[in-house]
Amino acid sequence: MSKFDYGTFVGGYDEFAVSKEKHTKEQAIELYCVEHSIPKGTKIAITNAFVRHRVGWNEDNERCCGWWLEYEEHSRSCPVYAFHEVLNEMPSNLESEYEWIDVKEGRIENQKKTMIGCPIEVITYEESRLAHFRDLRDKQKKKLEQFEKSNAFKAPPLEERHNQLSQMGEVFQYYDDIVKMLEQRI
């Protein structure tokens, strides 16, 4: 299986490719629509192509190494779905090579994006931070509970136990405050 997942390409007819080895056609369409913020009412074109990691000349006539979108299979090629947005009529010599799809629904609404009738979650940066700090808070709470139950809590002198417990409680409170602040923002 290839390491290629998906990517944007410049200098050619198709602008985006998604690995057939890792994604279904429906997932590939959703991924293209999300990555390129395709609005509803837009037509997109999809075709079969290949990507290959190799050295070549880019559109600025510079030598470079990377993933190249190709329309013929070679050794070590990865099969992909290739996409572009249809801005005007497609040239007649390419019409039979592409499947045209009308994007029925689109745009982010209430943190959910729906493309071709399939809802998918779009996680914002704030939501990912919230999840991260919730996780940290929960881990700290578990540490605090384990420390209170352990023999280590009973062994050190009273003042040392109190300091350790206080520090652990402060860290928990810090994470809890961040979680509350992020929850209010969202």
N, C-alpha and C positions, 0 to 999 in steps of 0.2 A: 504494500500500500504506500502511496506517495505521501510526502510530508505536506504537500500543497493542500490548503483548505479553501480559501477564496482570496480574491484580490482584484484591484482596479488596474486597468491597463490603459496606456495613452498611446496615441500615434496610429491607431488603427480604427477599423469600423466598429468593432465591439469593445465596450469599455469595462466590462466586469465578467469574471469567470468564477464558477463554484464547482468544486470537485464532485464528480459523480460517485466516487468511491465512499465519500463521507456524508453526502446529503441526497435526499430524494429530490425530485423535480419541484415539488411543492415547497419544500424547505429552501431550495435554491431561489425560487421566485420571491419568497418572503424576505430572504436575506438581501437580495438585490434591491427590493423596494425599501427596506429599512435603511440599508447603507447609503442609498442615493436619495432618500426622502422623496420618493415618487408620489406625486399627488393623484387623487382619484381623477378618473377621466383620461388618464394618460395611456397610450399604447406602448407596450414594450415588445421587443422581438427577442426570441430565444432560439439558439441553434446548438448543435453538437460541435465541439472543438476539442483541442488538447492543449495542455501546458507542459513545458519542459524546462528544466533548469539547465542553462547553458550560457556560454559566452557569445556575444553578438554585437552588432552595431545598432544603437538606438536612433530615434528620429532626429537627434542633433548631430548625427554622424560621429558619435563617441563610442568607444569600445566599453562594454559593460557586461557584468555577469549577473544573472538573475532569472526570474521566471519569464518565459516568453509564451504568448498566446499564439497557437498555430492551428491550421485547419487540416493538416495531414498528420497521421500517426507516425511516430518514429520510435526507436528503442528508448525506453525509459520515459515515455510520454504518459501523462495522467489525463484520462478522459474528463471533460468538464462540460457544464452548461455555460454558454457564452451569451451575454446580454448587451443590448443597447436600447436606449429610449428612441421611439419612432417620432421624429420631429416633423417629417414630411413623408411623402410617398417613397416607398422603398424602390430602388432600381429593379427593373423587371428581371434582370439576370440573377438577382439574389432572392427574389420572392419565394421561390420553391424551397430554398435552403432554410428558411426561418418559419417559426410558428409565432403568430401575432397574438398577444394577450391584452385584453382591456383590463386595466386596474379598476375594479369596481368600487373599492373603498380604500381610504388612506388617511394619512395625517395622524399625528398623535392626539388622542383625546382621552383625558382621564388616565394618563400613564399607560394606556393600552393602545396598541396599533393593530389594525385589522387590515390584512391584505388578502385579496381573493377569498374573503369569507373566513379566514383562519385567524383567530385572535392569538396574539403572542404578547408576552410581557416585555415592556421596555423599562429597564431599571435605570433610574437616574443616578447621578453621582451622589446626591444627598441620600437616596435610599440605600446605596451600597455602603456609604459611611455609617448610616444608622445600623445596618446589619452587622458591620464590623464591630462597632462599639457595643452593641447588644451582646455579641459573642464574647468580647473582652470582659464585659460586666458579669456575664454568667459564669465565666471561668474564674474570675476573682471571687465571686460569691461561693463557688464550690471550694476554692482553696481556703477561704475563711471558715466555712463549715467543717472542712476536714481538719484544719488546725485546731479548732475548738474541741473536736472529738478526740484528737490524737493525744498520745502520752507526752509528746513534746510540749504541749500546752501546760501540762501539769509539772514537768520536770524543772524548767528554769525558775529562777527567783521571780517573785510576784511582779516586781517593777519591769523586768525584762519581758515577761509574758504580756503585760499591759502595753508596753511599747510596740511589740510585734503585732498584737491585735489591733492597736490603734492605727498603725501604718497600713495594715491590710484593709481596715475599714475605710481609711481615707482614700485609698486607691479605688475601692469599690464605689464610694460616694462620688468620686471624680468621674468614673465611667457612667454611673447612673445619671449624673447631671448632664453629661454630653448627650446621652440617649434621650432624655426628656427634652432638651433643647432641639435636637434634630426632629423628634416627633412633632413638636409644635410647628416647625418650619414646613413639614410635609403635611 
